[in-house]
């Protein structure tokens, strides 16, 4: 009867300038689900020169998609969350990349 919260965090250093951060060559990232007072960690990886995008599907039960972008490739992880401590994580795609030809949003 209570909504869960998905939290996405990366360990970065806070810069002396207000509102800015110092991103390094890579950061440890975590994704976890807060369900009341309980926490379920579903992702914990070091991401080299990259970032994460996290999506939630409209399905019942919803699935969580984590798109990991690194300098050397991309990966898609799909998580089915059933409740506190009860989830299934699958790596659907792991695509090592030699070079990027173009970005679709820049055309």
C-alpha positions as CSV (number, residue, x, y, z in Angstrom):
1,X,0.0,0.0,0.0
2,X,3.1,2.3,0.1
3,X,5.0,3.4,-3.0
4,X,8.7,2.4,-3.2
5,X,11.4,4.9,-4.1
6,X,14.2,4.2,-6.5
7,X,17.4,6.0,-5.7
8,X,20.4,6.5,-8.0
9,X,23.7,7.7,-6.6
10,X,27.2,8.3,-7.7
11,X,30.2,9.1,-5.5
12,X,31.6,12.4,-6.7
13,X,33.5,15.2,-5.0
14,X,31.6,18.5,-4.2
15,X,33.4,21.4,-5.8
16,X,34.1,24.7,-4.0
17,X,31.8,26.5,-6.4
18,X,28.2,26.2,-5.3
19,X,26.2,23.6,-7.1
20,X,29.1,22.0,-9.0
21,X,30.8,18.7,-8.7
22,X,34.2,17.2,-9.7
23,X,33.6,14.1,-11.9
24,X,36.6,11.9,-12.1
25,X,37.5,9.3,-14.8
26,X,35.0,7.0,-13.2
27,X,32.6,6.7,-10.3
28,X,31.1,4.0,-8.2
29,X,27.3,4.0,-8.9
30,X,24.5,2.5,-6.9
31,X,20.8,1.9,-7.5
32,X,18.6,0.8,-4.6
33,X,14.9,0.6,-3.7
34,X,13.6,2.1,-0.5
35,X,10.4,0.3,0.7
36,X,9.4,1.9,3.9
37,X,12.4,1.4,6.3
38,X,13.9,-1.4,4.2
39,X,16.5,-1.0,1.4
40,X,17.2,-3.4,-1.4
41,X,20.4,-2.8,-3.4
42,X,19.9,-3.8,-7.1
43,X,23.0,-2.3,-8.7
44,X,26.6,-1.5,-7.5
45,X,29.3,-1.0,-10.1
46,X,32.2,1.2,-11.0
47,X,31.4,3.1,-14.2
48,X,34.4,4.2,-16.2
49,X,33.9,7.6,-18.0
50,X,30.2,7.1,-18.2
51,X,26.8,7.4,-16.6
52,X,23.5,5.6,-15.9
53,X,20.0,6.0,-17.1
54,X,17.3,4.3,-15.1
55,X,13.8,3.6,-16.4
56,X,10.6,2.0,-15.0
57,X,8.2,0.2,-17.2
58,X,4.4,0.5,-17.2
59,X,4.0,-3.3,-16.8
60,X,2.5,-5.1,-13.9
61,X,4.7,-5.7,-12.0
62,X,6.9,-3.0,-13.4
63,X,10.5,-3.7,-14.3
64,X,13.5,-1.5,-13.9
65,X,15.9,-0.9,-16.8
66,X,19.4,0.3,-16.1
67,X,21.4,1.6,-19.1
68,X,25.1,1.8,-18.3
69,X,27.1,3.9,-20.7
70,X,30.9,3.6,-20.4
71,X,33.7,4.8,-22.6
72,X,34.2,1.3,-23.8
73,X,30.6,0.2,-24.3
74,X,27.0,0.0,-23.2
75,X,25.0,-2.5,-21.2
76,X,21.4,-3.0,-20.4
77,X,20.3,-4.6,-17.1
78,X,16.7,-5.5,-16.4
79,X,15.5,-5.9,-12.8
80,X,12.2,-7.5,-11.8
81,X,11.5,-6.3,-8.2
82,X,9.0,-8.3,-6.2
83,X,9.5,-7.0,-2.7
84,X,12.1,-6.2,-0.1
85,X,15.2,-8.3,-0.9
86,X,13.3,-10.2,-3.6
87,X,14.4,-9.3,-7.1
88,X,15.9,-10.8,-10.3
89,X,18.6,-9.0,-12.2
90,X,19.5,-9.9,-15.8
91,X,22.1,-8.5,-18.1
92,X,20.2,-8.3,-21.4
93,X,22.9,-6.6,-23.6
94,X,26.6,-5.9,-23.2
95,X,27.9,-4.1,-26.3
96,X,31.6,-3.3,-26.3
97,X,32.2,-0.3,-28.5
98,X,35.3,0.5,-30.6
99,X,34.2,3.9,-31.6
100,X,31.0,6.0,-31.8
101,X,30.1,7.1,-35.4
102,X,27.4,9.6,-34.4
103,X,24.8,10.5,-31.8
104,X,21.2,10.4,-33.0
105,X,20.2,13.5,-31.0
106,X,22.9,15.6,-32.7
107,X,21.6,15.0,-36.3
